[in-house]
Amino acid sequence: MDWRVLITTFGVIFLAEMGDKTQLAAMTMAAQTKKPVAVFIGAALALVCVSAIGVVVGGLLSEYVPLIWIKRVSAVAFIVIGVLILMDKF
């Protein structure tokens, strides 16, 4: 186990998810349903599934596409999404 990678990944994902729409949705659902344990389990499973997809796709892409191109495409995608959000299209 590479503890440095594990701790770095945890820190990055933890900070990225803090206060985002996923956390706000989970807080709202827990407040509405009054079933925080069920909401926690559902949210945790969803995050595990989404993370698994990201890890698998990232692992496969890295076999065929140079890292610099993965970063460039990701950067362009974030910019496009940001512009679409600013234009109220997303």
N, C-alpha and C positions, 0 to 999 in steps of 0.2 A: 504494500500500500504506500503510495506517495502522499504523505501527510501534507506536504506543502501545497500540492495541487488540490487536495481535498479542502484544506482550510481556505485557500484562495478562492476556489469555486464557491464554497459556502458564503464567504464574505461578499463576493460580487453579486451573487444571486439574492442574498438576503437584503443588501442595500438597494438593489434594483427593484425588488418587489415591495419594499417598504413604502406604504402610502400610495401605491398605484391603484388602478381601477379594480384589480382582482381583490386586493385587500378590502377596499371599500365595499365591493359586492359581497364578500364573505361577512363583513360586519353587518351590512344591511340584512342579509339573509338570516343571520343568527338572531338579530333583533326581531325580525318579523316572525320567524317560526318558533322562537323560544326553544330551539333545539340545537344549542351550540355544538354538542358532540357530533351530531349527524352532519352539521355544516362543516365542522373541522375535518371529519373523515372524508367527506365528498371533495372538499377543497384540496386536501392533501393528496388524495388519489389523482385528482385532475392535474395537479402540479407535477406529480411523479410521471404521469403519462406524457404530458407535454415535454417535460425534460428528457424523457426517454427518446421521444421522437427527435428532439434536437440533437442529442448525443449520437444517435444512430445515423441521422442524416449528415451531421458534421463529420463523423468518422468515415462514412462512405465518400463524401465529397473530397475529403483530404487525401484520399487514395488516388483521385483522378484530376483534381483541380489544385493548382498551386495556392498556397495560403494567401498570397497577396491579392489574388483575384477574388477569393472568398471575401476578404475584407473590403475590397472595392465594391463588389456587388452589394454587400450588406450596408455599406455607407450610402450608396445611391438609394437603396430601398428605404432606409431611414429618412433620408432627405425627401424623397417622393412622398412618403407617408406624412411627414411633417408639413409639407406644402399642402397636401390634400386636407389635412386637419385644419390648417389655417384658412383654407378656402371653404371650409364647411362641406367638403365632399366626402369625407371619410367618417 
